[in-house]
Amino acid sequence: MKAIVYSAYGTADVLKMADVEKPAPADNEVLVKIRAASINAPDWRVMSGRPSVMRLMFGLRKPKIRPGIDMAGEVEAVGKNVTQFKPGDAVFGVCKGSFAEYACQTQARLAAKPENITFEQAAATPVCGFTALQGFRDYGHLQSGQRVLMNGASGGVGTFAVQIAKALGANVTAVCSTHNVDMVRSLGADRVIDYTQADFTKETQTYDIIFEHAGNHSATAYKRILNPSGISVMAGVPHNMSLLGLMKHMMTALALSRLGKQKFVPFIAKANQTDLVTLAEMMAAGKITPTIDKTYPLSETAEAMRYVDTGHARAKVVITV
C-alpha cells in the first residue's frame, strides 16, 4: 500500500510517499480503508522534532512512527474480538500513521461516521474536536449563559471551539485576523474581534472562560480580562516556541493559579470513544460542522504540510486518499 513516511526530522521536504506493507488487524483491531485524513499540530511537531523534548518521545535521530493521526474511512476487516463494527461500516477516529491507504486501530478509538458528514469532514474532526470539547467542558467547566473568549478562532481547534461553546449555551467572543472575520462569524460567534485592529487584552470586557489556542499572549495578559473566579484553558503554543519558552509559559500559568481564584489550566486532550460519539451526535444534529480550508491528495502531503507551516491556513487541511 501507499503511505507517507519520513526517515529524518526536518521540514516538509522529509515527507515521502512509499510502498509499505499493508497491515493486518489483530484480534481486537479494525482494518480501515482510509478515505481521508487531516493535519494537526502534533503532525508538524513530530515531523520537525521541535521542541527538542519531542525527540525523547518519538526517537532521538528520527521519528519512530509514520505521520498522521486523524482519519475517516470504511471498515475492510475486523479481528475476531471486534463487536462494534463490521466490514463496510463508515467510521472516523484516530490512529498512528493515518497518512496512508490503510491503517489498523482498536474499536475503542473509532466511531460511526454521521451520514450527513463527508469523509473529509469526519477526518477533520477528532483531534481538534477533542481539544475544543474537553477544553470547554472538562477544564473550563462551561455553563450555559457564561461569557467566553476564543483566541485563535479561525484555526482547526478554534472553528470547533466556537461552535461547541455556542452549542453548550455560551456567549462567544472570537478573535481572528481580518481575512477570517466573516468565516468565524458564520460559525455562530456573538462577537468577532479582528486582532489587527484591536487588542482584546486591553478592553474592559471580562470573561468567565478564555480558551487560548493561538499562543500569542501570556497568562499575565489574560489575567486582567478574566473574571475573578474565571478559568483560562491553554491548549496551544506557537510552532517556534522553544522548550525554555514552553516551560516559562507553563510555570507562569501555575504561579498565577496559586495566587488567587482565577485558574490558568494547560491541558492536552485525550482521545476516547465516548467523546468521538459525542462529536458525531453533534455533527448529526447540525450543532457543529467541520470547516475545511484546502484538500490535497495523498501524493501531495508534503505540499499540504508546507501550506500549514506558512501560518496562513485556516480551519482544517485535509488529505484525501
DONUMI-933832 format. One record per residue (C-alpha): residue number from 1; residue in three letters; z, y, x. Coordinates in nm, 2 decimals. Each point is the difference from the previous one (the first is absolute). Layout:
<atoms>
{NUM ALA {Z Y X}} ...
</atoms>
This chain:
<atoms>
{1 MET {0.00 0.00 0.00}} {2 LYS {-0.03 0.36 0.10}} {3 ALA {0.31 0.20 0.09}} {4 ILE {0.09 0.32 0.18}} {5 VAL {0.19 -0.07 0.33}} {6 TYR {0.12 0.20 0.30}} {7 SER {0.09 -0.11 0.35}} {8 ALA {0.18 0.32 0.12}} {9 TYR {0.19 0.30 -0.13}} {10 GLY {-0.20 0.32 -0.04}} {11 THR {-0.22 0.20 -0.22}} {12 ALA {-0.23 -0.14 -0.28}} {13 ASP {-0.24 -0.10 0.28}} {14 VAL {0.21 -0.31 0.06}} {15 LEU {-0.08 -0.13 -0.35}} {16 LYS {-0.28 -0.26 0.00}} {17 MET {-0.14 -0.24 -0.26}} {18 ALA {0.01 -0.36 0.11}} {19 ASP {-0.04 -0.36 -0.12}} {20 VAL {0.34 -0.17 -0.04}} {21 GLU {0.12 -0.32 -0.15}} {22 LYS {0.04 0.01 -0.38}} {23 PRO {0.36 -0.06 -0.09}} {24 ALA {0.13 -0.29 -0.21}} {25 PRO {0.29 0.05 -0.23}} {26 ALA {0.33 -0.17 0.07}} {27 ASP {0.19 -0.17 -0.28}} {28 ASN {0.16 0.33 -0.12}} {29 GLU {-0.30 0.22 0.07}} {30 VAL {-0.30 0.15 -0.19}} {31 LEU {-0.34 0.03 0.17}} {32 VAL {-0.16 0.32 -0.12}} {33 LYS {-0.37 0.09 0.03}} {34 ILE {0.05 0.37 0.08}} {35 ARG {-0.21 0.25 -0.20}} {36 ALA {0.16 0.32 0.13}} {37 ALA {0.27 0.12 0.24}} {38 SER {0.14 0.35 0.08}} {39 ILE {0.12 0.19 0.30}} {40 ASN {0.37 0.10 0.04}} {41 ALA {0.19 0.19 0.26}} {42 PRO {0.15 -0.33 0.14}} {43 ASP {-0.36 -0.12 0.08}} {44 TRP {-0.06 0.31 0.21}} {45 ARG {0.34 -0.03 0.17}} {46 VAL {-0.05 -0.37 0.10}} {47 MET {-0.35 0.07 0.12}} {48 SER {0.11 0.30 0.21}} {49 GLY {0.33 -0.15 0.12}} {50 ARG {0.16 0.34 -0.07}} {51 PRO {0.29 0.07 0.01}} {52 SER {0.05 -0.23 0.28}} {53 VAL {0.28 -0.19 -0.17}} {54 MET {-0.27 -0.16 -0.22}} {55 ARG {-0.10 -0.21 0.30}} {56 LEU {0.34 -0.16 0.01}} {57 MET {-0.07 -0.14 -0.35}} {58 PHE {-0.37 -0.07 0.02}} {59 GLY {-0.07 -0.09 0.37}} {60 LEU {0.05 0.18 0.33}} {61 ARG {-0.36 0.00 0.12}} {62 LYS {-0.20 -0.06 -0.32}} {63 PRO {0.07 -0.05 -0.37}} {64 LYS {0.08 -0.35 -0.10}} {65 ILE {-0.12 0.03 -0.35}} {66 ARG {-0.33 0.09 -0.16}} {67 PRO {-0.02 0.33 -0.18}} {68 GLY {0.03 0.05 -0.38}} {69 ILE {0.29 -0.02 -0.25}} {70 ASP {-0.12 0.09 -0.35}} {71 MET {-0.26 -0.21 -0.17}} {72 ALA {-0.14 -0.12 -0.34}} {73 GLY {-0.23 -0.29 -0.07}} {74 GLU {-0.04 -0.33 -0.17}} {75 VAL {0.20 -0.32 0.05}} {76 GLU {-0.22 -0.26 0.16}} {77 ALA {0.26 -0.28 0.06}} {78 VAL {0.37 -0.05 -0.03}} {79 GLY {0.26 -0.22 0.17}} {80 LYS {0.16 -0.29 -0.18}} {81 ASN {0.33 0.20 -0.07}} {82 VAL {-0.17 0.31 -0.14}} {83 THR {0.07 0.03 -0.37}} {84 GLN {-0.09 0.37 -0.09}} {85 PHE {-0.37 0.01 0.09}} {86 LYS {-0.31 -0.22 -0.03}} {87 PRO {-0.35 0.03 0.15}} {88 GLY {-0.20 0.28 -0.16}} {89 ASP {0.30 0.23 -0.07}} {90 ALA {-0.04 0.36 0.10}} {91 VAL {0.30 0.11 0.21}} {92 PHE {0.12 0.28 0.22}} {93 GLY {0.28 0.03 0.25}} {94 VAL {0.09 0.01 0.37}} {95 CYS {-0.08 -0.23 0.29}} {96 LYS {-0.06 0.03 0.37}} {97 GLY {-0.36 0.02 0.12}} {98 SER {-0.15 0.11 -0.34}} {99 PHE {-0.30 0.16 0.17}} {100 ALA {-0.18 -0.33 -0.03}} {101 GLU {-0.19 -0.21 -0.24}} {102 TYR {0.29 -0.23 -0.07}} {103 ALA {0.38 0.00 0.04}} {104 CYS {0.30 -0.22 -0.09}} {105 GLN {0.32 0.13 -0.15}} {106 THR {0.30 -0.14 -0.19}} {107 GLN {-0.01 0.05 -0.37}} {108 ALA {0.31 0.22 0.02}} {109 ARG {-0.21 0.27 0.16}} {110 LEU {-0.27 0.00 -0.26}} {111 ALA {-0.04 0.11 -0.37}} {112 ALA {-0.27 -0.02 -0.26}} {113 LYS {-0.25 0.28 0.02}} {114 PRO {-0.01 0.21 -0.32}} {115 GLU {-0.34 -0.04 -0.18}} {116 ASN {-0.05 0.38 -0.03}} {117 ILE {0.03 0.05 0.38}} {118 THR {-0.27 -0.07 0.25}} {119 PHE {0.05 -0.22 0.31}} {120 GLU {-0.03 0.32 0.20}} {121 GLN {0.27 0.18 -0.20}} {122 ALA {0.23 -0.30 0.01}} {123 ALA {-0.05 -0.03 0.38}} {124 ALA {0.10 0.37 0.03}} {125 THR {0.34 -0.06 -0.17}} {126 PRO {0.26 -0.23 0.17}} {127 VAL {0.14 0.18 0.31}} {128 CYS {-0.04 0.36 -0.14}} {129 GLY {0.11 -0.11 -0.35}} {130 PHE {0.31 -0.18 0.14}} {131 THR {0.09 0.31 0.20}} {132 ALA {-0.03 0.24 -0.29}} {133 LEU {0.17 -0.22 -0.25}} {134 GLN {0.29 -0.10 0.22}} {135 GLY {0.04 0.35 0.15}} {136 PHE {0.06 0.16 -0.34}} {137 ARG {0.17 -0.29 -0.18}} {138 ASP {0.21 -0.17 0.26}} {139 TYR {0.07 0.28 0.25}} {140 GLY {-0.03 0.32 -0.20}} {141 HIS {0.15 -0.16 -0.31}} {142 LEU {-0.23 0.21 -0.22}} {143 GLN {0.11 0.07 -0.35}} {144 SER {-0.22 0.14 -0.28}} {145 GLY {0.00 0.38 -0.01}} {146 GLN {0.07 0.05 0.37}} {147 ARG {-0.20 0.24 0.20}} {148 VAL {-0.17 -0.16 0.30}} {149 LEU {-0.22 0.13 0.29}} {150 MET {-0.26 -0.22 0.16}} {151 ASN {-0.12 0.12 0.35}} {152 GLY {-0.32 -0.18 0.10}} {153 ALA {-0.12 -0.03 -0.36}} {154 SER {-0.36 -0.06 0.08}} {155 GLY {0.05 -0.30 0.23}} {156 GLY {0.02 -0.37 -0.09}} {157 VAL {0.37 0.00 -0.07}} {158 GLY {-0.01 0.35 -0.15}} {159 THR {-0.26 -0.08 -0.26}} {160 PHE {0.20 -0.29 -0.12}} {161 ALA {0.33 0.19 0.02}} {162 VAL {-0.12 0.29 -0.22}} {163 GLN {-0.10 -0.25 -0.27}} {164 ILE {0.30 -0.22 0.03}} {165 ALA {0.24 0.29 -0.02}} {166 LYS {-0.17 0.13 -0.31}} {167 ALA {0.01 -0.35 -0.15}} {168 LEU {0.38 0.00 0.06}} {169 GLY {0.04 0.33 -0.18}} {170 ALA {0.03 0.25 0.29}} {171 ASN {-0.12 0.36 0.02}} {172 VAL {-0.23 -0.02 0.31}} {173 THR {-0.08 0.27 0.25}} {174 ALA {-0.27 -0.13 0.25}} {175 VAL {-0.09 0.14 0.34}} {176 CYS {-0.35 -0.03 0.14}} {177 SER {-0.28 0.20 0.17}} {178 THR {-0.25 0.22 -0.18}} {179 HIS {-0.27 -0.26 -0.01}} {180 ASN {0.22 -0.25 -0.19}} {181 VAL {0.17 0.23 -0.25}} {182 ASP {-0.23 -0.10 -0.30}} {183 MET {0.02 -0.37 0.08}} {184 VAL {0.38 0.01 0.02}} {185 ARG {0.03 0.20 -0.32}} {186 SER {-0.22 -0.26 -0.17}} {187 LEU {0.26 -0.26 0.08}} {188 GLY {0.25 0.17 -0.23}} {189 ALA {0.20 0.23 0.23}} {190 ASP {0.17 0.27 -0.19}} {191 ARG {-0.04 0.25 0.29}} {192 VAL {-0.21 -0.02 0.31}} {193 ILE {0.08 0.20 0.31}} {194 ASP {-0.28 0.07 0.25}} {195 TYR {0.19 -0.01 0.33}} {196 THR {-0.27 0.21 0.17}} {197 GLN {0.09 0.28 -0.23}} {198 ALA {0.38 -0.03 -0.05}} {199 ASP {0.30 -0.16 0.18}} {200 PHE {0.18 -0.19 -0.26}} {201 THR {0.31 -0.04 0.22}} {202 LYS {0.06 0.38 -0.03}} {203 GLU {-0.02 0.02 -0.38}} {204 THR {0.30 0.04 -0.23}} {205 GLN {-0.09 -0.31 -0.20}} {206 THR {0.22 -0.30 0.07}} {207 TYR {-0.05 -0.37 -0.07}} {208 ASP {0.20 -0.31 -0.09}} {209 ILE {-0.22 -0.22 0.22}} {210 ILE {-0.23 0.08 0.28}} {211 PHE {-0.24 -0.27 0.11}} {212 GLU {-0.12 0.06 0.36}} {213 HIS {-0.31 -0.18 0.11}} {214 ALA {-0.19 0.27 0.19}} {215 GLY {0.24 0.00 0.29}} {216 ASN {-0.06 0.38 0.06}} {217 HIS {0.34 0.14 -0.09}} {218 SER {0.35 -0.08 0.13}} {219 ALA {0.29 -0.12 -0.20}} {220 THR {0.16 0.34 0.07}} {221 ALA {-0.28 0.18 -0.17}} {222 TYR {0.04 -0.21 -0.31}} {223 LYS {0.38 0.05 -0.01}} {224 ARG {-0.03 0.35 -0.15}} {225 ILE {-0.23 -0.10 -0.29}} {226 LEU {0.19 -0.31 -0.08}} {227 ASN {0.26 0.01 -0.28}} {228 PRO {0.36 -0.03 0.11}} {229 SER {0.00 -0.37 -0.08}} {230 GLY {-0.37 -0.06 0.04}} {231 ILE {-0.18 -0.27 0.20}} {232 SER {-0.28 0.03 0.25}} {233 VAL {-0.18 -0.33 0.05}} {234 MET {-0.20 -0.02 0.32}} {235 ALA {-0.28 -0.25 0.04}} {236 GLY {-0.25 0.15 0.23}} {237 VAL {-0.04 0.13 0.36}} {238 PRO {-0.31 0.16 0.16}} {239 HIS {-0.23 -0.23 0.20}} {240 ASN {0.07 0.19 0.32}} {241 MET {0.38 0.00 -0.03}} {242 SER {0.16 -0.14 0.32}} {243 LEU {0.28 -0.26 0.00}} {244 LEU {0.24 0.28 0.11}} {245 GLY {-0.12 0.22 -0.29}} {246 LEU {0.04 -0.28 -0.25}} {247 MET {0.36 -0.07 0.13}} {248 LYS {0.08 0.37 -0.03}} {249 HIS {-0.14 0.01 -0.35}} {250 MET {0.22 -0.29 -0.11}} {251 MET {0.31 0.12 0.17}} {252 THR {-0.03 0.35 -0.17}} {253 ALA {-0.04 -0.17 -0.34}} {254 LEU {0.31 -0.21 0.07}} {255 ALA {0.21 0.29 0.12}} {256 LEU {-0.09 0.22 -0.30}} {257 SER {0.08 -0.28 -0.24}} {258 ARG {0.35 -0.02 0.14}} {259 LEU {0.07 0.38 -0.03}} {260 GLY {-0.01 0.02 -0.38}} {261 LYS {-0.11 -0.14 -0.33}} {262 GLN {-0.37 0.03 0.08}} {263 LYS {-0.16 -0.32 0.12}} {264 PHE {-0.29 -0.04 0.24}} {265 VAL {-0.12 -0.36 -0.01}} {266 PRO {-0.27 -0.14 0.23}} {267 PHE {-0.14 -0.33 -0.13}} {268 ILE {-0.27 -0.26 0.04}} {269 ALA {-0.13 -0.16 -0.32}} {270 LYS {0.03 -0.38 -0.04}} {271 ALA {-0.27 -0.21 -0.15}} {272 ASN {0.10 -0.22 -0.29}} {273 GLN {-0.16 -0.16 -0.30}} {274 THR {0.23 0.17 -0.26}} {275 ASP {-0.13 0.34 0.10}} {276 LEU {-0.36 -0.12 0.02}} {277 VAL {0.04 -0.11 -0.36}} {278 THR {0.15 0.34 -0.09}} {279 LEU {-0.29 0.18 0.16}} {280 ALA {-0.25 -0.23 -0.18}} {281 GLU {0.17 0.08 -0.33}} {282 MET {-0.01 0.37 0.06}} {283 MET {-0.37 -0.02 0.09}} {284 ALA {-0.08 -0.22 -0.30}} {285 ALA {0.18 0.26 -0.22}} {286 GLY {-0.19 0.29 0.15}} {287 LYS {0.31 0.16 0.15}} {288 ILE {-0.14 -0.01 0.35}} {289 THR {-0.36 -0.02 0.12}} {290 PRO {-0.07 -0.06 0.37}} {291 THR {-0.20 0.28 0.16}} {292 ILE {-0.27 -0.09 0.26}} {293 ASP {-0.15 0.25 0.24}} {294 LYS {-0.26 -0.22 0.17}} {295 THR {-0.11 -0.36 0.03}} {296 TYR {-0.15 -0.17 0.30}} {297 PRO {-0.14 -0.36 0.05}} {298 LEU {0.20 -0.24 0.22}} {299 SER {-0.25 0.05 0.28}} {300 GLU {0.09 0.37 0.01}} {301 THR {0.37 -0.03 0.01}} {302 ALA {0.02 0.18 0.34}} {303 GLU {-0.18 0.30 -0.16}} {304 ALA {0.24 -0.01 -0.29}} {305 MET {0.29 0.01 0.24}} {306 ARG {-0.16 0.29 0.18}} {307 TYR {-0.03 0.19 -0.32}} {308 VAL {0.37 -0.06 -0.09}} {309 ASP {0.10 0.11 0.36}} {310 THR {-0.17 0.34 -0.06}} {311 GLY {0.28 0.09 -0.24}} {312 HIS {-0.26 0.11 -0.26}} {313 ALA {0.02 -0.31 -0.21}} {314 ARG {0.16 0.04 -0.34}} {315 ALA {0.15 -0.27 -0.22}} {316 LYS {-0.12 -0.35 0.12}} {317 VAL {-0.28 -0.12 0.22}} {318 VAL {-0.12 -0.35 -0.11}} {319 ILE {-0.19 -0.28 0.18}} {320 THR {-0.23 -0.20 -0.21}} {321 VAL {-0.07 -0.37 0.09}} 
</atoms>
